[in-house]
Amino acid sequence: RGTLGKMPLHLALAEGSGNTKILVEVLAAHKEKQISVVDLDDDGNTPLHSAIEYVASYDAIATFRDELKAEETFISPFLTKNRNGDLPLHSALQLLVVDPRIISLLLDAAPFAGTCEDGTGKMPVQLATAVDLPTNLVMDLLTIDMPIAIGNKGRSIAERQHGHSWWHVAIHSNDEGKFAGGISVLLEKGTLEELIWMARSVGPDGKTPTIAAASEELKAVFKEKLRFLGRYDVLTNHLPYLRNGVQTYSATAIDLEDGENASTTLRCYSTLTPFLDEINIRKQYTISPDFVEDMKASFKANQELVPGSAQVIAFQKPDSTLEELIETALPQRATLTWLTKCNSIIQDVASALQDLHNAGLVHGQLEPAALGYFSSGETRAWKLMELGHSAKIGSAMSRDSFSGFYRLAPPESIIDAEKRRLEAQKKGFLQNGDAAGDDDTLHARLGGIDENERAESDVPISANNISGLMKKETQGQEQVPMVSSTDISVSSLPSPRRSRLLPFKPRGRGSTWNDSCSIAASSIISTQEEEIKRLRQALIKKERELHKRTSMSPKNAREGKPFSFSSTPKSPTCTHTCTLGEAQDVAQRFVPESCLASPAWDAWALGVIMAQVFVLHSSVLPSAEAADELVMDRLSNFDAIDVQTIAGEVRCVAGNFAADLVGRLLDPNPETRLHSMSKVLRHRYFHEPVCEPMKPIEP
């Protein structure tokens, strides 16, 4: 070392930077003697820091980089801090005059440096804007420290750690739109979802969105980028979401003729089938617009802007979805106002389901996100949304309409492989081609509708079915009392009240009220038995194949020997070892195709939604579980005791009438479940004054 603790490399790189041959020889000596190239001198600088401080030439620093490229420690000089805590990139940006090529070289050698603060806590972007570097360099620095990657088509957005460089460039240093042009180029390849995310990203205070603090020039950039097909301005106040394989955006439709705008929901479909289903449902069935969202237009989309989505439908935008309302209503849940609102919501939903069922359809995927409140026009009510996956009553539920597990599915859609296997062994089920007794079992699994069920709209409301089920299954156990049938039955009310209630029409809809789905039933009954027979035969065949595959080990299967159970359980839900070239069979499976489309399917979902609006954290409601596997396990074992528990939780908040209705809708047996929406609407829950909450709800 020489003066001030400097190595020859310090001098060769800084003071003698004009002679690159000397620099190459010095670096070769360091390599031969294995001497570090990042040692600090007495001033606390590495050779690279010294070169930058002495304003070394670009050629010298480029030679230094090139000679080290083959070394394992190549990146070390570019990520070593000096005594002040600055990286070489920081030192270069702190100079009053710097060759922009050096900044680009340092970034190219160690991009990570663009995300690091200097010794005073400033980001490289802040230093760059202070010395008035060219816009393209500022954008290069910004790109490295963006909150998300732009142009990441086909992948979900993943947040990255960052130092708020985006906020600094877009807001603090964007005087009179100085960087608006650069930002426009940077966002050029962004998808709609990415653009919305960037507009909503918050600043260092953790609460102010970019778009709220943006200059008019930057707002104009976002408006231009978020203009969709020249007809819609995609809004940034709602994040887009993906549900059932469909990407949904909030937008404003631009009427180019009169200049008026209308709130719109844009749904982008990645495949053609659900897109056509949504359109054809409205063409093939008579469904009142008073009960379902209004479809405005359909068209092709730009896949660069909406990756993977070639078809788009524009719908009337709801003021709010029930999911959004539930998430924001926690402080109100124990108030009379909230309970009154819930009564109105559930009545609207039941009326909409009644109209849909009368048209011969089952919604199939009813959940809070598929229910919206619409206040535009003459109708102010909660309506059904997302009808494309609806199923014709009497046909088999289609697995293709579900993008995954439907968390509000009824118990009959879950097949417990272990239970069925044990039952098959115990009863000799499906052996030697004998399917005796299978029809009754499968009929129950399919949720088949018998003659008594078809005529049940003429029978007064009664809790005998579910009450009898509870007494049978919970004999000798403490029970949560249910409201008796004499208390609830509309037919048992005094004559004056009956004459007032029976002609009841759904509130504010103007639809003709009908006691049953007779309109749909006339066209369904003739084909239903044939469909049931076909499904039974198909399921019996599947049962046989499943039984053969899971009842033999690979070795025994070849030898024709039956499979024996393991004495040591492998897991709490699986007490056997059986796979035929694959992992153990899962305990429960979601098998919607084993069920006929019936109003009972939607009735279960309505019961779950009722329980959700009253009880935020139910102890036994299957859909409250976090994992899909746990939901299926709960559904597989759901029984009358669970119904009583949920009804008890609802009773503590909303009273006896709400508890009784929830209990009937959540009957685990689809044949005795209260599924007629006309009967639901006649329930006393909708015709008695809403009571004060009996017990405050714990958050």
Summary of the structure (lengths in Angstrom):
residues: 699
radius of gyration: 34.1
end to end distance: 68.7
largest distance: 111.2
contacts: 2189
relative contact order: 0.07
helix: 47%
strand: 9%
